[in-house]
Amino acid sequence: MRRRFAGVGGGPREGAVELVHGHGCPSLAPRRRSSRACSQRGAFPVGSAATRGPTAPVRAPAARARHSAPRDAGAAEHPLPFFSEKQPERWRPSLVLASGSPRRLALLQQAGIEPDALLPADVDETPLRAESPRSLVKRLARAKAEVARAAARNRDELKDGFIVAADTVVAVGRRILPKAEVVDEAAACLRLLSGRTHRVYTGLCIITPKDGVRERLVETRLRFKRLSRDDMEGYLASGEWRGKAGGYAIQGLAGSFVVKLVGSYTSVVGLPLHETVAILDGEGFPVRLAWLNA
């Protein structure tokens, strides 16, 4: 027996439900499809064990509520304290830069490394007979590092530290260009480099506190545009070329002459930063300590 509640005027009331004889609760219309009916049609009710699979875990209501709770808007995505807090100062080994070059010092500082001392090494940079550019920079970098190590041993605060040394040359083929000291040398270098591809070689040598020697050779290819007379006269008048390998400084006015560079820009400036930081990091020097306290 079914009883329907009437609405105003005797018609069915909006939202009315019907009572089904033999059931103690109202039945909502339309009724939800039963599991038996679904299985007869080859379907499964959503959320049934058949859709989840026999081994799928069933999440408890409390777990669902916990996972659906809104994230605190002020909470950090990765609440790692060392990203937001200053780190305490700790001991680190000393580091000596075996160079008086302001460019190499600036590059180390750019990487967040402040050397404890500058110990320029006075070595004879004259190439040996038939010596290649590659062999020259490796030999000179090693010689500079060893001279600086000997000097550092006389100072207690430096004797157990790292030594960083480098040497850079510019070459066209096997011809090694000089460090221009007079305008005629610089002019000859510019004429040779104009419109041509040349190579810059940097030898890197790092001596560790335990007297281990780590060496790298970095080669970079560059091409200059064809220099006009005005280009050359203007650059020679600037004096920027003085004391520079190959008679130019890529980090200065001569940067506008470079139309292509393949390799390491910092190596051309005087110190390959990637290789330097990689060696120091691998030998235990805390290269990132200054980054965290910046």
TAKA-V617714 format. One line per field, one symbol per residue. burial: b if it has 16 or more other C-alpha atoms within 10 Angstrom, else e. A space follows every 50 residues. Layout:
BEGIN
burial = ???
END
This chain:
BEGIN
burial = eeeeeeeeeeeeeeeebebeeeeeeeeeeeeeeeeeeeeeeeebbeeeee eeeeeeeeeeeeeeeeeeeeeeeeeeeeeeeeeeeeeeeeeebbbbbbbe eeebbebbeebbbbbebbbbbeeeeeeeeeeebbebbbbbbbbbbbbbbe bbeeeeebbbbbbbbbbbbbbbeeebbbbbeeeebbbebbeebbbebbbb bbbbbbbbbeeeebbbbbbbbbbbebeeeeebeebbeeebbbbbbbbbbb eeebeebbeebebbbbbbbbbbbebbbebbeeeebbbebeeeee
END
